[in-house]
């Protein structure tokens, strides 16, 4: 199984992203699924205003522990951490900035059919 993670980052900050399976019956956070690539910040102009979002697509391969944790959890926590870049120019935040993401599941299925022939 793979997750395909797409993000459109309209903030002038990089983003670390975690997916955490959560079992609400036991109030337990399971092993986090780490998006292995920093979501890069949006580009800014000379005034520190974002000129357009940065789009990123990352494939995340799930291991056996991830799959078991997802199967035994009834919720999924999305945890984001915004990071500034050392030495980056001063930036300004505006109300029209956004961070959008999509998450898709990719799997391979093998089916054997027996039509009684």
C-alpha positions in Angstrom: 0.0 0.0 0.0 1.1 3.6 -0.7 -0.3 6.9 0.2 0.0 9.6 -2.4 0.2 12.9 -0.6 -0.3 16.2 -2.5 0.1 19.6 -0.9 -0.3 23.1 -2.1 1.5 25.4 0.4 0.6 29.0 0.2 2.5 30.0 3.3 6.1 31.4 3.2 7.1 28.6 5.6 8.1 25.0 5.1 5.8 22.3 6.5 6.6 19.0 8.2 3.5 16.7 8.1 2.6 13.6 10.1 -0.4 11.3 9.9 -1.1 9.6 13.2 -3.5 6.7 13.5 -5.6 7.2 16.7 -7.7 4.7 18.6 -10.4 6.7 20.4 -11.5 3.7 22.5 -8.2 3.6 24.2 -7.1 7.2 23.6 -4.0 5.9 22.0 -1.9 7.5 19.3 -0.2 4.9 17.2 3.2 5.1 15.3 3.1 8.2 13.1 3.3 8.0 9.4 5.9 10.5 8.4 5.7 12.4 5.1 9.4 12.0 4.3 9.8 15.3 2.5 9.6 18.8 3.8 6.8 20.7 2.0 8.7 23.7 0.6 7.6 27.2 1.4 5.8 29.3 -1.2 7.9 31.9 -3.1 7.7 35.5 -1.9 8.3 38.8 -3.6 10.6 41.6 -2.4 8.0 42.8 0.0 7.7 39.4 1.7 4.3 38.6 0.2 3.6 35.1 -1.3 3.5 35.2 -5.1 2.0 31.7 -5.5 1.7 28.4 -3.8 4.4 25.6 -3.9 2.9 22.3 -5.0 4.4 19.0 -3.8 3.5 15.4 -4.4 5.1 12.6 -2.3 4.6 8.8 -2.4 4.6 7.3 1.0 5.1 3.5 1.3 3.3 2.0 4.3 5.0 -0.7 6.3 3.3 -3.6 8.1 3.1 -1.6 11.4 1.5 1.3 9.6 -1.1 -1.0 8.0 -1.9 -2.7 11.3 -2.2 0.7 13.1 -4.5 2.0 10.5 -6.7 -1.1 10.7 -7.0 -0.9 14.5 -7.6 2.8 14.6 -10.9 4.7 14.0 -9.4 8.2 13.5 -6.5 9.8 11.8 -4.7 12.9 13.2 -3.1 15.3 10.8 -0.2 17.1 12.5 1.5 20.0 10.8 4.6 21.9 11.9 5.5 25.1 10.1 9.2 25.9 9.9 11.0 29.1 9.0 14.2 28.9 6.9 17.4 30.2 8.7 18.6 33.3 6.9 15.4 33.7 4.9 14.1 37.3 4.3 11.4 38.7 6.5 7.9 37.6 5.4 4.4 38.9 6.0 1.3 36.9 6.7 -2.0 37.7 5.0 -5.5 36.2 5.5 -5.6 34.8 1.9 -2.7 32.3 2.6 -3.8 28.7 2.6 -2.4 25.2 3.0 -4.3 22.5 1.1 -3.7 18.8 0.9 -5.1 15.6 -0.5 -4.4 12.1 0.5 -5.0 9.1 -1.8 -4.5 5.4 -1.3 -2.8 3.3 -4.0 -2.9 -0.5 -3.9 -2.5 -3.5 -6.1 -5.2 -6.1 -6.1 -4.9 -9.5 -7.7 -8.1 -11.4 -8.3 -8.4 -15.0 -9.6 -11.6 -15.8 -11.3 -13.0 -19.3 -11.7 -15.9 -19.3 -14.0 -16.4 -23.1 -13.7 -14.8 -23.9 -17.0 
